[in-house]
Amino acid sequence: MTEKSASPAIMRSMLGRARGLGSARSGLHHWWGQRLTAFALVPLVLWFIYSAIRLSGMKRGDVINWAVDPVVGTLLVALVLALFHHMRLGLQVVIEDYIHDERPRLVWLLVMNGVTGLLGLAALVAVIKLAI
Amino acid sequence: MTDTREALMVARTSDGRTVRRPLSPHLQVYRPQITSVMSILHRITGVALSFGTLLLVWFLVAAVESDAAYARVAWFIGSPVGYLLMFGWSVALWYHFCNGIRHIFWDFGMGLELVHVHASGKAVLVATAVLTVGTWIVFAMAQ
């Protein structure tokens, strides 16, 4: 008997056997994404509220003058990316929790991903166009 | 018996009688508590804020588009309905913001004792009220 005849089951590492067996397959990534964006949004939201108050009642030209500043533009891009990612992850959990049947759940998830994705991109394009 | 799963709901007591197994109480029979109410409020405000981003996107896109488009969104925000939405948005945002920070502490394993959970819950409610009122006072002074 040589080494070659060893069972393939024994050749698999413990990690290889455990990988991919979680219920959601990528739960940790989701969890981390939600937390990291939450962290990022703490200062960004404070800045956003301050900016929203400053911008209230301003004319379009004033808004453009404000957004063209590189620091403001960078913060706006960061805000849009963190906000829409955080929102997508949050809505995903809500849909997964309350819609039990497989098919409507998949439809809702697809619609939600499409809408939040497009809204996020629209915001991103707008912010970049304002900045340049 | 309409469903084969019904078989799981039938059992025998220790003296041999067949009985239906009791269901565990559903959510609605529990008295609302600060923990459960604040938990669902975090979700509700999160979903509400998601809808609120529609206004943010509208504002940003209009600012890019034209003076007329910008005038329309500015008119909407300044209308009574717009003010009502902005007020609701500010409450939801401050609540989700403060309670989110509470969640971050929990993620670090801090403040998980029930007394602390109750105390931080009350602190979040007070902070939400103070920050919302404060925001609108600052807004009024900035005009």
Interface residues (C-beta under 8 A of the other chain):
Chain A: R35 A38 F39 L41 V42 V45 I49 I53 R54 S56 G57 R60 V63 I64 A67 L83 F84 M87 G90 L91 V94 T116 L119 A122 A123 V125 A126 V127 K129 L130
Chain B: R43 G46 V47 L49 S50 T53 L54 L56 V57 L60 V61 A63 V64 D67 Y70 A71 I77 G78 S90 L93 F97 G100 I101 H103 I104 D107 T135 V138 F139 A142 Q143
